[in-house]
Amino acid sequence: AQVRVRDVKVRDSDTLIDFTTTYHHSRGGNAPPTYKQFTVERVDCHNTVRALRIVGVEAAPVEDVLIRDVTVGKARERNVIAHTRDLRLDGVRVNGQVLVA
């Protein structure tokens, strides 16, 4: 199944786009979920602490994510991206700079 998020306006946020598979099972050990086939597009954010946090684990990367036409006016901290597969950034601008995957 594909998940789509589009046409969103945000004034303030802590982390605008946040995907992670770094979950731990309540009884101990790792239990990473499968995250794939996400599209986030046409998002405008005025102010955020961090624009992107996309963090998978080696055994369960965040897969097949398209982030398109996203504009962030001000982000105070750097993006965090690790353990992804097929992450595409198209027309993503943060602090006036175009991001590339």
Backbone torsions as a table, in degrees:
resi	resn	phi	psi	omega
1	ALA	NA	143.6	179.2
2	GLN	-104.5	140.3	178.6
3	VAL	-109.4	129.7	179.4
4	ARG	-124.6	136.0	173.7
5	VAL	-128.1	126.5	-178.9
6	ARG	-150.6	159.2	175.6
7	ASP	58.1	59.5	-178.2
8	VAL	-120.0	137.3	174.3
9	LYS	-118.2	130.2	-177.0
10	VAL	-128.2	132.4	177.2
11	ARG	-84.2	-56.3	-178.0
12	ASP	-138.6	142.9	176.4
13	SER	-152.0	162.9	172.9
14	ASP	-79.9	-57.0	174.3
15	THR	-133.2	119.7	-173.7
16	LEU	-67.3	-53.6	-179.7
17	ILE	-122.1	120.3	-171.9
18	ASP	-136.7	109.3	174.4
19	PHE	-121.7	133.7	174.4
20	THR	-148.1	143.7	172.8
21	THR	-112.2	16.3	-177.5
22	THR	-90.4	58.8	178.2
23	TYR	-97.2	152.1	176.1
24	HIS	-118.9	140.4	179.8
25	HIS	-66.3	145.0	-176.9
26	SER	-62.5	-22.9	178.8
27	ARG	-98.2	13.3	-178.9
28	GLY	99.9	161.6	179.9
29	GLY	83.3	173.8	-178.8
30	ASN	-96.5	145.5	176.6
31	ALA	-141.5	64.3	-175.1
32	PRO	-70.1	132.4	176.3
33	PRO	-79.8	171.1	175.1
34	THR	-100.1	120.5	176.6
35	TYR	-117.3	115.5	175.2
36	LYS	-157.3	161.4	179.4
37	GLN	63.4	58.1	174.8
38	PHE	-110.5	137.7	172.3
39	THR	-126.4	125.2	175.7
40	VAL	-122.7	120.3	-176.8
41	GLU	-146.0	155.7	178.6
42	ARG	55.1	60.4	178.7
43	VAL	-118.1	131.0	175.0
44	ASP	-118.4	128.1	178.6
45	CYS	-129.7	129.1	179.8
46	HIS	-74.9	-48.2	-170.5
47	ASN	-149.7	131.8	177.2
48	THR	-148.7	156.3	173.0
49	VAL	-69.0	-49.9	-179.3
50	ARG	-137.4	134.7	-179.8
51	ALA	-76.0	-49.4	-175.1
52	LEU	-129.7	133.4	167.9
53	ARG	-135.5	102.6	-178.6
54	ILE	-126.2	102.0	-171.4
55	VAL	-132.6	115.6	173.0
56	GLY	-104.6	-171.9	170.8
57	VAL	-118.2	160.7	-175.5
58	GLU	-55.0	-40.9	-178.7
59	ALA	-77.6	-16.9	-177.9
60	ALA	-145.4	74.8	178.7
61	PRO	-68.8	156.8	170.8
62	VAL	-76.3	124.4	-170.1
63	GLU	-119.9	149.8	169.8
64	ASP	52.7	62.6	179.8
65	VAL	-114.3	127.2	174.5
66	LEU	-113.6	122.2	174.6
67	ILE	-117.9	115.8	-171.1
68	ARG	-132.7	139.1	175.4
69	ASP	54.1	55.1	177.6
70	VAL	-114.4	130.2	179.2
71	THR	-124.6	126.7	176.4
72	VAL	-119.8	117.7	-179.1
73	GLY	-65.3	-48.8	-178.9
74	LYS	-142.5	123.5	171.9
75	ALA	-123.5	127.4	-173.8
76	ARG	-85.9	-24.3	-179.0
77	GLU	-120.8	158.9	-179.1
78	ARG	-70.0	154.0	174.9
79	ASN	-68.3	152.8	175.8
80	VAL	-122.6	116.2	-179.7
81	ILE	-134.9	123.0	-179.6
82	ALA	-153.1	146.3	176.9
83	HIS	52.2	62.8	175.8
84	THR	-120.7	158.6	174.9
85	ARG	-136.9	126.5	179.6
86	ASP	60.9	50.5	172.4
87	LEU	-89.2	124.7	180.0
88	ARG	-121.3	128.2	175.4
89	LEU	-114.7	121.6	-176.3
90	ASP	-132.0	110.0	179.7
91	GLY	71.2	35.3	179.9
92	VAL	-98.8	122.7	-179.0
93	ARG	-123.5	126.8	177.5
94	VAL	-128.5	125.7	-177.6
95	ASN	54.1	35.5	178.7
96	GLY	80.8	-1.8	-178.6
97	GLN	-105.1	138.0	176.5
98	VAL	-79.5	130.7	178.4
99	LEU	-94.3	146.7	172.7
100	VAL	-126.7	148.6	-177.7
101	ALA	-78.3	NA	NA
